[in-house]
């Protein structure tokens, strides 16, 4: 790929040796230290570079005219200056930038499908960058997401390690997971996908709480998680290895990562390559011979690259391949069908995307044309006790293609505005087989969409009105999803927001429900009721976002209230058994509601000390009590399971000297109601769990070996006080879904990282 891309830059646009040049340096505003690898770009073009090791930059042979020079880097406030470029003239512009430890001016795209700063975004967007993953020793997306307000990741199966994310208390299928803003995370990949995204391919993760269906389509009811993959900025490389002793020193996990970035001297082409190998032995917490954490063997390899084909056009490519084996239950060293209980999957996943961007010379227009796809091959086994019928195979192809157009108005009616419109088609084609039971599922979901919105905005006010039209092949009507947002900044550092959005969730026959049925040892199929309609939601949120600075101290306080009402909620009911296969029907129940408040605070003293914490208080309940068990003697339950009324997180980072980093982090999960099904116990019953406080500590020290070659040594403890479930079911008749609390017991880790 390197040898393919780099020669292509010979055809990139060059303004015929204009000799209009721009040079200068970038320094820290307070220390006056020259800063290396800071991004310098001409807004509205593809022209850009980074500062060198001495903090200087040079852009040559630039087009003539008036431009805005933008300086941007993670952890610093964005600065812009205007410049007039003329043929044969060299202009010097120097910059002083200051640290932005609370990410006030960080760039996000999830708020309105366009790049904007968090300060001026029409809706709240939380950003998690690589520092969070590193300081919390998170090797994959699932582990890092816990350190966001209103977000919880939980393990729902002792055998296979199925995980799901909950935003504001709602189940995983209510959250839209995007890769580079594209919805290719299918129902099948959603079962294990959170753990299959390695941290070293992630530039940042944007989390938008609340309904966003008007923006990103079906299933964005609880919120949206947008995974932005890394783009190369300068030549660099990194190797790391971490060894973790799970529950002590008898069960280990090894995680090895390798990254490399290569950019041409003229910054018109670049390639970022990443790889990860993760191996974990199965972990048995209570000594009954059955796993609480499955055996895992995972390899990922991929790249992201760009090619600037002219001053105003750019091509971006992304591809990654994942190969994974996981096995839970007992007798892991023997074939799956010889175990008492076994859940075994082998995944081969290919994911890729291509995007073409055009910027008009006057910075008023932008056109993006994109396509993304994900293909999954999965061999599976769910069963045991010599049950050869339990082997199966699944293939799934998800793809999306579309175009988005943006136009910036100097004035639209009463103030400047930006219009966004586009079309999109998304298809998911799945074939699932369980040969021994003659269970075959073919599912094709196709959604044709059009979206539009107009955002009037200046530094004080922002008004956004938009909507999305979706035609789902399983629905006989077009679904309209409106959205409205209001932003008011009475001062630069005080931000009030109000938002309303309508969302929907379309039905499908294969999703996590079918996986859970398999996990319980029952082979099942799901059919859709004849009168089934889409699940609908209406969401409202109000927030106050306050920033303040006291000399070298920076602070941020966020208070948000939210309310989501669900109608025509999906539910399953048993219709009977045919040829040993349990037939379930998906139908609509009355509804549910989730409401509460999130409070988040940040405090930073330059780069020396950073503290961040968030807490969510909420209620989640169905509008009518429902029966969750086949046992008619059990009372109906109105509360939503696995939804604590109180949960939160904190992170604390301290750098007493520049090479040393001390990081303390933790999550709190309040008491909640969970299902406990018969098997190991005599009858189905509900359980009220204890609360958990999980605390982690990591220390790292970085040595400079030679020039820009650095070696970091780190070590720490996860779940320091061993806040772990104490009442797992045991044996082959256990309810593998009866699992709650932190995902790992007390574990010790040590690692090395070599970077250039």
Rosetta blueprint (number, residue, H / E / L):
1 X L
2 X H
3 X H
4 X H
5 X H
6 X H
7 X H
8 X H
9 X H
10 X H
11 X H
12 X L
13 X L
14 X L
15 X L
16 X L
17 X L
18 X L
19 X L
20 X L
21 X E
22 X E
23 X E
24 X E
25 X E
26 X E
27 X E
28 X E
29 X L
30 X L
31 X L
32 X L
33 X L
34 X E
35 X L
36 X L
37 X L
38 X L
39 X E
40 X E
41 X E
42 X E
43 X L
44 X L
45 X L
46 X L
47 X L
48 X E
49 X E
50 X E
51 X L
52 X L
53 X L
54 X L
55 X L
56 X E
57 X E
58 X E
59 X E
60 X L
61 X L
62 X L
63 X L
64 X L
65 X E
66 X E
67 X E
68 X E
69 X E
70 X E
71 X E
72 X E
73 X L
74 X L
75 X L
76 X E
77 X L
78 X L
79 X E
80 X E
81 X E
82 X E
83 X E
84 X E
85 X E
86 X L
87 X L
88 X L
89 X L
90 X E
91 X E
92 X E
93 X L
94 X L
95 X E
96 X E
97 X E
98 X L
99 X E
100 X L
101 X L
102 X L
103 X L
104 X L
105 X L
106 X L
107 X E
108 X E
109 X L
110 X L
111 X L
112 X L
113 X L
114 X L
115 X L
116 X E
117 X E
118 X H
119 X H
120 X H
121 X L
122 X L
123 X L
124 X L
125 X L
126 X E
127 X E
128 X E
129 X E
130 X H
131 X H
132 X H
133 X H
134 X H
135 X H
136 X L
137 X L
138 X L
139 X L
140 X E
141 X H
142 X H
143 X H
144 X H
145 X H
146 X H
147 X H
148 X L
149 X L
150 X L
151 X E
152 X E
153 X E
154 X E
155 X E
156 X L
157 X L
158 X L
159 X L
160 X L
161 X L
162 X L
163 X E
164 X E
165 X E
166 X E
167 X E
168 X L
169 X L
170 X E
171 X L
172 X H
173 X H
174 X H
175 X E
176 X E
177 X E
178 X E
179 X E
180 X L
181 X L
182 X E
183 X L
184 X L
185 X L
186 X L
187 X L
188 X L
189 X H
190 X H
191 X H
192 X H
193 X H
194 X H
195 X H
196 X H
197 X L
198 X E
199 X H
200 X H
201 X H
202 X E
203 X E
204 X E
205 X E
206 X E
207 X E
208 X E
209 X E
210 X L
211 X L
212 X L
213 X H
214 X H
215 X H
216 X H
217 X L
218 X L
219 X L
220 X L
221 X L
222 X L
223 X E
224 X E
225 X E
226 X E
227 X E
228 X E
229 X E
230 X L
231 X L
232 X L
233 X L
234 X L
235 X L
236 X E
237 X E
238 X E
239 X E
240 X E
241 X E
242 X E
243 X E
244 X E
245 X E
246 X E
247 X L
248 X L
249 X L
250 X L
251 X E
252 X E
253 X E
254 X E
255 X E
256 X E
257 X E
258 X E
259 X E
260 X E
261 X E
262 X E
263 X E
264 X L
265 X L
266 X L
267 X L
268 X L
269 X E
270 X E
271 X E
272 X E
273 X E
274 X E
275 X E
276 X E
277 X E
278 X E
279 X E
280 X E
281 X L
282 X L
283 X E
284 X L
285 X L
286 X L
287 X L
288 X L
289 X L
290 X L
291 X L
292 X L
293 X E
294 X L
295 X E
296 X E
297 X E
298 X E
299 X E
300 X E
301 X E
302 X E
303 X E
304 X E
305 X E
306 X E
307 X E
308 X E
309 X E
310 X E
311 X L
312 X L
313 X E
314 X E
315 X E
316 X E
317 X E
318 X E
319 X E
320 X E
321 X E
322 X E
323 X E
324 X E
325 X E
326 X E
327 X E
328 X E
329 X E
330 X L
331 X L
332 X L
333 X L
334 X L
335 X L
336 X H
337 X H
338 X H
339 X L
340 X L
341 X L
342 X E
343 X E
344 X E
345 X E
346 X E
347 X E
348 X E
349 X E
350 X E
351 X E
352 X E
353 X E
354 X E
355 X E
356 X E
357 X E
358 X E
359 X E
360 X L
361 X L
362 X L
363 X L
364 X L
365 X E
366 X E
367 X E
368 X E
369 X E
370 X E
371 X E
372 X E
373 X E
374 X E
375 X E
376 X E
377 X E
378 X E
379 X E
380 X E
381 X E
382 X E
383 X E
384 X L
385 X L
386 X L
387 X L
388 X H
389 X H
390 X H
391 X E
392 X E
393 X E
394 X E
395 X E
396 X E
397 X E
398 X E
399 X E
400 X E
401 X E
402 X E
403 X E
404 X E
405 X E
406 X E
407 X E
408 X E
409 X E
410 X E
411 X E
412 X E
413 X L
414 X L
415 X E
416 X E
417 X E
418 X E
419 X E
420 X E
421 X E
422 X E
423 X E
424 X E
425 X E
426 X E
427 X E
428 X E
429 X E
430 X E
431 X E
432 X E
433 X E
434 X E
435 X H
436 X H
437 X H
438 X L
439 X E
440 X E
441 X E
442 X E
443 X E
444 X E
445 X E
446 X E
447 X E
448 X E
449 X E
450 X E
451 X E
452 X E
453 X E
454 X E
455 X E
456 X E
457 X E
458 X L
459 X L
460 X L
461 X E
462 X E
463 X E
464 X E
465 X E
466 X E
467 X E
468 X E
469 X E
470 X E
471 X E
472 X E
473 X L
474 X L
475 X L
476 X L
477 X L
478 X E
479 X E
480 X E
481 X E
482 X E
483 X E
484 X E
485 X E
486 X E
487 X E
488 X E
489 X E
490 X E
491 X E
492 X L
493 X L
494 X E
495 X E
496 X E
497 X E
498 X E
499 X E
500 X E
501 X E
502 X E
503 X E
504 X E
505 X E
506 X L
507 X L
508 X L
509 X L
510 X L
511 X L
512 X H
513 X H
514 X H
515 X H
516 X H
517 X H
518 X H
519 X H
520 X L
521 X L
522 X L
523 X L
524 X E
525 X E
526 X E
527 X E
528 X E
529 X L
530 X L
531 X L
532 X L
533 X L
534 X L
535 X E
536 X E
537 X E
538 X E
539 X E
540 X E
541 X E
542 X E
543 X E
544 X E
545 X E
546 X E
547 X E
548 X E
549 X E
550 X E
551 X L
552 X L
553 X E
554 X E
555 X E
556 X E
557 X E
558 X E
559 X E
560 X E
561 X E
562 X E
563 X E
564 X E
565 X E
566 X E
567 X E
568 X E
569 X E
570 X E
571 X E
572 X E
573 X E
574 X E
575 X E
576 X E
577 X E
578 X E
579 X L
580 X L
581 X E
582 X E
583 X E
584 X E
585 X E
586 X E
587 X E
588 X E
589 X E
590 X E
591 X E
592 X E
593 X E
594 X E
595 X E
596 X E
597 X E
598 X E
599 X E
600 X E
601 X E
602 X E
603 X E
604 X E
605 X E
606 X L
607 X L
608 X L
609 X E
610 X E
611 X E
612 X E
613 X E
614 X E
615 X E
616 X E
617 X E
618 X E
619 X E
620 X E
621 X E
622 X E
623 X E
624 X E
625 X E
626 X E
627 X L
628 X L
629 X L
630 X L
631 X L
632 X L
633 X L
634 X L
635 X L
636 X L
637 X E
638 X E
639 X E
640 X L
641 X L
642 X L
643 X L
644 X L
645 X L
646 X E
647 X E
648 X E
649 X E
650 X E
651 X E
652 X E
653 X E
654 X E
655 X L
656 X L
657 X L
658 X L
659 X L
660 X E
661 X E
662 X E
663 X E
664 X E
665 X E
666 X E
667 X E
668 X E
669 X E
670 X L
671 X L
672 X L
673 X E
674 X E
675 X E
676 X E
677 X L
678 X L
679 X L
680 X L
681 X L
682 X L
683 X L
684 X L
685 X E
686 X E
687 X E
688 X E
689 X L
690 X L
691 X L
692 X E
693 X E
694 X E
695 X E
696 X E
697 X E
698 X E
699 X E
700 X E
701 X E
702 X E
703 X E
704 X E
705 X E
706 X E
707 X L
708 X L
709 X E
710 X E
711 X E
712 X E
713 X E
714 X E
715 X E
716 X E
717 X E
718 X E
719 X L
720 X L
721 X L
722 X L
723 X L
724 X L
725 X L
726 X L
727 X L
728 X L
729 X L
730 X L
731 X L
732 X L
733 X L
734 X L
735 X L
736 X L
737 X L
738 X L
739 X L
740 X L
741 X L
742 X L
743 X L
744 X L
745 X L
746 X L
747 X E
748 X E
749 X E
750 X E
751 X E
752 X E
753 X E
754 X E
755 X E
756 X L
